[in-house]
Amino acid sequence: MSLRNAILLLLLSVPGFAQAGAADPSARRDIDAGNQAWIDGMKRGDAKPIAATYADDALDCNGEGDCLRGRAAIERYLQDRVAKLGRASSARVTSKGSAQQGDFVYEWGEAEASFPNGNRVAGRYLTIWRKRNGRWEIFRNMKIPND
């Protein structure tokens, strides 16, 4: 799925947000834990805890609309990225908001990691979390391009 199609799908679902509510406590707990897994994984240089937050059938898209399909592909990409960048000296995720509709939570925010060699990974994101088998996991994730 291209980024353009994902955004179109999201815009078509906007009327549904009027019927959406705040994320339930179990969703918020798993989302916060998932965001912390990204921070910890970046600081340790370990892709496994980050990849573990994704569903087996997840889709992860960059700002150009290129997407990876499936946890295994996402984990391979993250391992390559960690090997290239090393351990982050600092990392943060700032969740700016969320809305729940049934077994889906739409969460948006900003993430950033800085590395000792001067490299930096930063950007805005939109993540769709899905509840499956009592656990909230990343179903769709996309970086929101800068204006």
C-alpha angles and dihedrals in degrees: 000000000000122000089246091056092045091052091047090051090050093049091050089054094050093098086060090060088070086067094041124101140197116298114269117247095258091053092048091049093051093043092051090047090049092050089048089050088058091050093046093044092051092048093047094041089237122137096186099080090047094049091047089068091064127088118242088249097040124143119213119189131188125217092271093057098255109141137198118211123212136013093267093056091044091051092050090051092048091049090053091047093049091047090053098043103031123204119343116238088209137008136176141175119201114194106208097186148327142203128197127214113177111302093351130082119192109208128180134184147108133290131191138177127182125200132208091243091061097259117135134192114199142149151116120280143192115206128185111205119199128200112229127164090353094305130103113226137169109272099168128009129178137173111232110229118240116254 
